């Protein structure tokens, strides 16, 4: 993996980039941070930020024309812009210490001449002096200040300049007018800042505003001499000092390697929840009191795009910025064991893959796609936590082999439509498949295509398994005569559109809607349609489900935050159980009305949480509502029941599942334990096989006192442990079971 492969996903993310006010500020001061500090009365921290950005904070706070206010997003909600200069003034009055900071830097040997002691020249001289260059300032007048000497507050400005230079060694040569640059040939670099009416030594026409160079070796220019406004001239002092420093080190004049480009684009955010707050008017002519300054600072909206970070439970829980996550996607694959920390592993497998982040991002940054890319890279490198997806991949294998079935209508070679119910609809409730297929046979002469869409492999990052499966799906579709597939599951429809775009698809609910038939009144008079995250871009499917619900005389309400994942997506349940519980709880409590769902997984999640809900097919076919969730084993049995009945109806063949040697075993376990095992993704089939192998081989622990046995069974990914007791021939009571990823080595003794 190359780093750009990971960072390309977040290249358009502007979280953490400067706010619009900072972009407009000549000094690019972090106004957002400054106002955060002043709103909390942190005057010392705010002052340091102000001084480091503006060089001469007293002068700037007095003279700046505040271009930042023209780009303050507080005006987006109809209020006046933040009174930033008044807050800066308050900061200067309330900070206790305005002493300049000294820097312990080894002295340099290079000599730099600054021509002109106005604010632009002083700024450059101060920055170079701090870096311990040998700086000499030549000023034809008898003091520093340039044009600001005429200002009524110059006495304050003079003290400010003295303060900032108090810890910097700079040689000021007053009364020294430079009439020719030849006078400065002994200096290693020269910065000409003689002011708007000063001498340019004939170099102005060749001045480069980006590099501040003059076209003549080692001569740089800036400030009012070049038509630059006073505040910009002060700000440029820092920039030109860095260019001069690089020139002195390399002999090359080049642009500074920083993030200046990020200030060129101003981002304006939507502030839907912002409350109007009028500008604070100071009670005194002296300016803001401390409390007034805090209140005015608190009006700042702290403009930064964090919609995904505050809206997505996963991103909010981990608190990592998208760009940082992209870097970690790369670094996690570059650090070799045993030093690898895999700092993003938990986040990678905690993503629901629901697309919510992309849908709310102004730039459509898709964090889910990036983490899916991370999963695929880890899978490819065999550096993935296999146990997190092992169960679902095995379930997919069962659905695409023993549970798979396809057929055109009885007596036909092909079909125009084929029903693709997916692997979960029949597992959850076989009647959903039987009733839907019967409807499609009557009205659309449809065939049947039972398999898994491949979502478990897609979510796991198993690209090879996914490619092989897509080829099988395509071949089966060809064998059916290239029909339009009818989808009951939005996830299945999405996966086919992504990997098999040549296959036309339509939702079952759209076809149900197109046929005029009566739907019995629902048990719910009021309800909310819970749209699965996979249907976000499918307005037609959403509308069809609503129309069907309304035909059942239901009054429908809409969720404020639609198309959020129920929690099932991405198969995060094992990777992050706490997050899974949080997401499923929040979705269940999004409305106090019953839910109408059209995703079998959504129904299962809500039924587990005892949220009143019904599948739209329950409503359409009058099947009633039932919050019972079939066990893992029952879901597998349901899949085979669907295949068995359809094979009998269409082919006249009695399907029999392949027998297993442990089928002879009967298990007895309490319902509470069965539910616990389901949560741990341990099926009764796993228990039977474990016990059968232990009893056959005698490889188990046996407690003679209570007759209990403890056995284990190793699978490629997990090890099963079962505690049980034989109560009759081939009949065992199970007391507990669990799995882990450890392996035990047996030694001969």
Residue pairs with C-beta under 8 A, 6 or more apart in sequence:
1 330
1 333
1 334
1 377
2 330
3 327
3 330
5 330
5 373
6 326
6 327
6 329
6 330
6 370
6 373
6 374
7 323
7 326
7 327
7 330
9 326
9 329
9 365
9 366
9 367
9 369
9 370
9 373
10 322
10 323
10 325
10 326
10 365
10 367
10 370
12 363
12 364
12 365
13 305
13 321
13 322
13 323
13 361
13 363
13 365
14 267
14 305
14 363
15 304
15 305
15 306
15 309
15 321
15 322
15 323
16 304
16 321
16 323
17 262
17 267
17 304
18 28
18 30
18 32
18 262
18 263
19 31
19 32
19 73
19 267
19 303
19 304
20 71
20 72
20 73
20 266
20 267
20 268
20 303
21 31
21 32
21 68
21 69
21 71
21 72
21 73
21 82
21 84
21 303
22 28
22 29
22 30
22 31
22 32
22 68
22 263
23 71
23 263
23 264
23 265
23 266
24 67
24 68
24 70
24 71
24 266
25 31
25 67
25 68
26 64
26 67
26 229
26 231
26 232
26 234
26 235
27 53
27 54
27 55
27 60
27 231
27 234
27 235
28 53
28 235
28 263
29 49
29 50
29 53
29 54
30 49
30 53
31 68
31 84
31 300
32 300
32 302
32 303
32 304
33 49
34 46
34 49
34 50
35 82
35 84
35 87
35 297
35 300
35 302
36 297
36 300
36 302
37 43
37 45
37 46
37 49
38 46
38 87
38 90
38 91
38 293
38 294
38 297
39 294
39 297
39 298
39 300
40 294
41 290
41 294
43 91
43 94
43 95
43 96
44 95
44 96
44 97
46 91
46 95
47 57
47 91
47 92
47 95
47 98
48 101
50 57
50 61
50 88
50 91
50 92
51 57
51 98
51 164
54 60
54 61
54 234
54 235
55 123
55 126
55 127
55 164
55 234
55 235
55 237
55 238
56 119
56 122
56 123
56 157
56 160
56 161
56 164
56 234
57 88
57 92
57 160
58 92
58 156
58 157
58 159
58 160
59 119
59 148
59 157
59 160
59 161
59 234
60 88
60 231
60 234
61 85
61 88
61 89
61 92
62 89
62 151
62 153
62 156
62 157
63 148
63 151
63 230
63 231
64 85
64 231
65 231
66 84
66 85
68 81
68 84
69 81
69 82
69 83
69 84
70 81
71 266
72 81
72 82
72 84
73 268
73 269
73 271
73 301
73 303
74 80
74 81
74 82
74 277
74 299
74 300
74 301
75 81
76 268
76 271
76 274
77 271
77 274
77 275
77 276
78 276
79 276
79 277
79 278
79 279
79 299
80 278
80 279
81 279
82 279
82 296
82 297
82 299
82 300
83 279
83 280
83 296
86 282
86 287
86 288
86 293
86 296
87 288
87 293
87 296
87 297
89 287
89 288
90 287
90 288
90 289
90 290
90 292
90 293
91 293
92 98
93 287
94 290
94 293
98 163
99 163
99 166
100 163
100 164
100 165
100 166
100 167
100 168
101 167
102 167
102 168
103 130
103 131
103 132
105 130
105 131
105 132
106 132
107 132
107 134
108 131
108 132
108 133
108 134
108 248
109 134
110 133
110 134
110 188
110 189
110 248
111 133
111 134
111 135
111 136
111 186
111 187
111 188
111 189
112 128
112 133
112 134
112 135
112 136
112 187
112 188
112 189
112 190
112 191
112 244
112 248
113 135
113 136
113 137
113 138
113 184
113 187
113 189
113 190
113 191
114 121
114 124
114 125
114 128
114 135
114 136
114 137
114 138
114 190
114 191
114 193
115 121
115 138
115 178
115 184
115 190
115 191
115 192
115 193
115 194
116 137
116 138
116 139
116 146
116 192
116 193
116 194
116 195
116 198
116 223
116 225
117 125
117 137
117 138
117 139
117 141
117 143
117 144
117 145
117 146
117 172
117 174
118 144
118 145
118 146
118 147
118 148
118 193
118 194
118 195
118 223
118 224
118 233
119 145
119 146
119 148
119 223
119 230
119 233
119 234
120 146
120 193
120 195
120 222
120 223
120 224
120 225
120 228
120 230
120 233
120 234
120 236
120 237
121 137
121 139
121 146
121 191
121 193
121 223
121 237
122 137
122 144
122 161
122 165
122 237
123 233
123 234
123 235
123 236
123 237
123 238
123 241
124 191
124 193
124 222
124 236
124 237
124 238
124 240
124 241
124 244
125 135
125 137
125 170
125 191
125 237
126 164
126 165
126 168
126 170
126 237
127 237
127 238
127 241
127 242
128 135
128 241
128 244
128 245
129 135
129 165
129 168
129 169
129 170
130 168
131 241
131 245
132 169
133 245
133 248
134 171
135 169
135 170
135 171
136 170
136 171
136 172
136 173
136 187
137 144
137 170
137 171
137 172
137 173
138 173
138 176
138 177
138 178
138 184
139 172
139 173
139 174
139 175
139 176
140 175
140 176
140 177
140 178
141 174
141 175
142 174
142 175
143 149
143 174
144 158
144 161
144 172
145 154
145 157
145 158
145 161
146 195
146 224
147 195
147 196
147 224
147 230
148 154
148 157
148 230
151 157
178 184
178 199
179 199
180 201
181 190
181 192
181 201
181 216
181 219
184 190
187 218
188 218
188 248
189 218
189 220
189 244
189 247
189 248
190 218
190 219
190 220
191 212
191 220
191 221
191 222
191 240
191 244
192 198
192 200
192 201
192 203
192 214
192 219
192 220
192 221
192 222
192 225
193 221
193 222
193 223
193 224
193 225
193 233
194 200
194 223
194 225
195 223
195 224
195 225
196 224
196 225
196 227
198 224
198 225
200 207
200 221
200 225
201 219
203 214
203 215
203 216
203 219
203 221
204 221
204 225
204 226
206 214
206 215
206 216
207 213
207 214
207 215
207 221
207 226
208 214
208 215
209 226
210 255
211 243
211 253
211 254
211 255
212 220
212 221
212 222
212 236
212 239
212 240
212 243
213 219
213 220
213 221
213 243
213 253
214 220
214 221
218 247
220 240
220 243
220 244
222 228
222 233
222 236
222 237
222 240
223 233
223 236
224 230
224 233
228 236
239 256
239 260
242 256
242 258
243 253
243 254
243 255
243 256
246 252
246 253
246 254
246 256
247 253
267 303
267 305
267 362
269 303
269 304
269 305
269 362
271 301
274 301
277 299
279 296
279 299
280 288
280 292
280 295
280 296
280 299
282 288
282 289
282 292
283 289
283 292
288 296
305 361
305 362
307 360
307 361
307 362
308 315
308 322
308 356
308 357
308 360
308 361
308 365
308 367
309 315
309 316
309 319
309 321
310 316
311 356
311 357
311 360
312 356
312 357
312 367
313 579
313 582
313 583
313 586
314 347
314 350
314 351
314 352
314 572
314 576
314 579
315 357
315 367
317 350
317 579
317 582
318 346
318 347
318 350
320 328
320 347
322 365
322 367
322 370
325 344
325 347
325 367
325 370
325 371
326 370
328 343
328 344
329 344
329 348
329 370
329 371
329 373
329 374
329 377
331 343
332 340
332 341
332 342
332 343
332 344
332 345
332 374
332 378
333 377
333 378
333 381
333 383
335 341
340 383
342 383
344 374
345 378
345 385
346 575
346 576
347 371
348 371
348 374
348 375
348 378
349 375
349 385
349 388
349 570
349 572
349 575
349 576
350 570
350 572
350 575
350 576
350 579
351 367
351 368
351 371
351 372
351 570
351 572
352 368
352 533
352 565
352 567
352 568
352 569
352 570
352 572
352 583
353 368
353 371
353 372
353 459
353 565
353 569
353 570
354 368
354 533
354 534
354 563
354 564
354 565
354 569
354 570
355 366
355 368
355 533
355 536
356 533
356 563
356 564
356 565
357 365
357 366
357 367
357 368
358 364
358 365
358 366
358 367
358 368
358 369
359 536
359 563
368 570
372 458
372 459
372 461
374 461
375 384
375 459
375 460
375 461
376 461
376 462
376 463
377 461
378 384
378 461
379 460
379 461
379 462
379 463
380 461
380 463
384 460
384 461
385 575
385 741
386 716
386 717
387 574
387 717
387 718
387 739
387 741
388 460
388 571
388 574
388 575
389 456
389 459
389 460
389 462
389 571
390 715
390 716
390 717
390 718
391 574
391 681
392 456
392 459
392 460
392 571
393 456
393 457
393 460
393 462
393 465
395 423
395 456
395 636
396 423
396 452
396 454
396 456
396 457
396 469
398 636
398 639
399 423
399 451
399 452
399 639
400 451
400 452
400 469
400 472
402 640
402 657
402 658
403 423
403 450
403 451
403 636
403 639
403 640
403 643
404 450
404 451
404 643
405 448
405 450
405 643
405 646
405 647
406 418
406 447
406 448
406 449
406 450
406 451
406 476
406 479
406 480
407 447
407 448
407 480
407 646
407 647
407 650
407 651
408 414
408 415
408 418
408 447
408 480
408 481
409 415
409 441
409 445
409 446
409 447
409 650
410 649
410 650
412 447
413 481
414 447
414 480
414 481
414 482
414 483
415 445
415 446
415 447
415 480
415 481
415 483
416 444
416 445
416 446
416 481
416 483
416 484
417 440
417 444
417 445
417 446
417 447
417 483
417 484
417 485
417 486
418 446
418 447
418 448
418 449
418 477
418 480
418 483
418 484
418 485
418 486
419 433
419 436
419 437
419 440
419 446
419 447
419 448
419 449
419 485
419 486
419 488
419 508
420 449
420 450
420 451
420 453
420 485
420 486
420 487
420 488
420 492
420 496
421 432
421 433
421 436
421 437
421 450
421 488
421 489
421 642
422 452
422 453
422 487
422 488
422 489
422 491
422 492
422 600
423 450
423 451
423 452
423 453
423 639
424 489
424 600
424 601
424 604
425 432
425 433
425 488
425 489
425 600
426 432
426 433
426 450
426 638
426 639
426 641
426 642
427 600
427 630
427 635
427 636
427 638
427 639
428 600
428 603
428 604
428 615
428 630
428 635
428 638
429 600
429 615
429 617
429 618
429 623
429 638
430 638
430 641
430 642
430 645
431 621
431 623
432 488
432 600
432 615
432 617
432 618
432 621
432 623
433 450
433 642
434 642
434 645
435 617
435 620
435 621
435 623
436 488
436 508
436 617
436 621
437 446
437 448
437 646
439 512
439 515
440 446
440 486
440 508
440 511
443 511
443 515
444 486
444 511
446 483
446 486
447 480
447 483
448 646
448 650
449 476
449 477
449 480
449 485
450 642
450 643
450 646
451 472
451 473
451 476
452 469
453 473
453 489
453 491
453 492
453 495
453 496
454 466
454 469
454 470
454 473
454 495
454 499
455 491
455 492
455 495
456 571
457 463
457 465
457 466
457 469
458 466
458 495
459 569
459 570
459 571
460 571
466 499
470 499
470 500
473 496
473 500
474 500
474 503
477 483
477 485
477 500
477 503
482 503
484 504
484 505
484 506
485 496
485 503
485 504
485 505
485 506
486 505
486 506
486 507
486 508
486 511
487 493
487 496
487 505
487 506
487 507
487 508
488 507
488 508
488 509
488 598
488 617
489 534
489 599
489 600
490 507
490 532
490 534
490 535
490 538
490 541
490 598
490 599
491 532
491 534
491 569
491 599
491 601
493 505
493 507
493 534
493 538
493 541
494 534
496 503
496 505
497 505
507 538
507 540
507 541
507 544
509 541
509 544
509 545
509 548
509 598
509 616
510 540
510 541
510 544
512 544
512 548
512 620
513 544
513 547
513 548
518 551
519 548
519 551
519 552
519 619
519 620
519 622
520 552
520 622
521 552
521 553
522 549
522 552
522 553
522 554
522 614
522 619
523 614
523 624
523 625
524 554
524 593
524 594
524 596
524 612
524 614
524 625
525 553
525 554
525 555
526 554
526 555
526 556
526 557
526 593
526 594
527 549
527 554
527 555
527 556
527 557
527 593
527 594
527 595
527 596
528 556
528 557
528 558
528 559
528 590
528 591
528 593
528 594
528 595
528 596
529 542
529 545
529 546
529 549
529 556
529 558
529 595
529 596
529 597
530 559
530 566
530 587
530 590
530 595
530 596
530 597
530 602
530 606
530 613
531 542
531 545
531 559
531 562
531 563
531 598
532 563
532 565
532 566
532 597
532 598
532 599
532 601
532 602
533 563
533 564
533 565
533 566
533 569
534 569
534 599
535 541
535 542
535 563
535 598
535 599
536 563
541 598
545 596
545 598
545 616
546 556
548 616
548 619
548 620
549 556
549 596
549 616
549 619
550 556
552 619
552 620
554 596
554 619
556 596
557 591
557 593
559 590
559 591
560 590
561 590
564 587
564 590
565 583
565 587
566 583
566 584
566 587
566 599
566 601
566 602
566 605
566 606
567 573
567 580
567 583
567 584
567 587
567 605
568 601
568 602
568 604
568 605
569 601
572 579
572 580
573 580
574 681
584 605
584 606
584 608
584 609
585 609
587 605
587 606
588 605
588 606
588 609
588 611
594 612
594 613
594 614
595 602
595 606
595 611
595 612
595 613
595 614
596 613
596 614
596 615
596 616
596 619
597 603
597 606
597 613
597 614
597 615
597 616
598 615
598 616
598 617
600 615
602 613
603 613
603 614
603 615
604 629
606 613
607 613
607 627
607 628
607 629
608 629
610 627
612 625
612 627
613 625
613 627
614 625
617 623
618 624
618 625
618 626
630 638
631 674
631 678
631 683
631 684
632 677
632 678
632 681
632 682
632 683
632 684
633 683
633 684
633 685
636 683
636 685
640 655
640 657
643 655
644 654
644 655
647 653
647 654
647 655
648 654
648 655
660 685
660 689
661 692
662 685
662 688
662 689
662 691
662 692
662 693
663 688
664 730
665 688
665 691
665 692
665 730
665 731
665 732
666 730
666 731
666 732
667 684
667 687
667 688
667 691
667 731
667 732
667 733
667 734
668 727
668 731
668 732
668 733
668 734
669 677
669 684
669 687
669 733
669 734
669 735
673 734
673 735
673 736
674 684
677 683
677 684
677 687
677 737
680 737
680 738
680 739
681 739
682 720
682 737
682 738
682 739
686 713
686 720
686 737
687 720
687 722
687 724
687 734
687 737
689 713
690 711
690 712
690 713
690 720
690 721
690 722
690 737
691 711
691 722
691 724
691 732
693 699
693 711
693 713
694 700
694 709
694 711
694 712
694 713
694 722
699 711
700 709
700 710
700 711
701 709
701 710
701 711
702 708
702 709
702 710
703 709
703 710
706 725
707 725
707 726
708 723
708 724
708 725
708 735
709 723
709 724
709 725
709 726
710 721
710 722
710 723
711 721
711 722
711 724
712 719
712 720
712 721
712 722
712 744
713 719
713 720
713 722
714 720
714 743
717 741
718 739
718 740
718 741
719 739
719 740
719 741
719 742
719 743
719 744
720 737
720 738
720 739
721 737
721 738
721 739
721 740
722 734
722 736
722 737
723 734
723 735
723 736
723 737
724 732
724 733
724 734
724 735
725 732
725 733
725 735
726 732
727 733
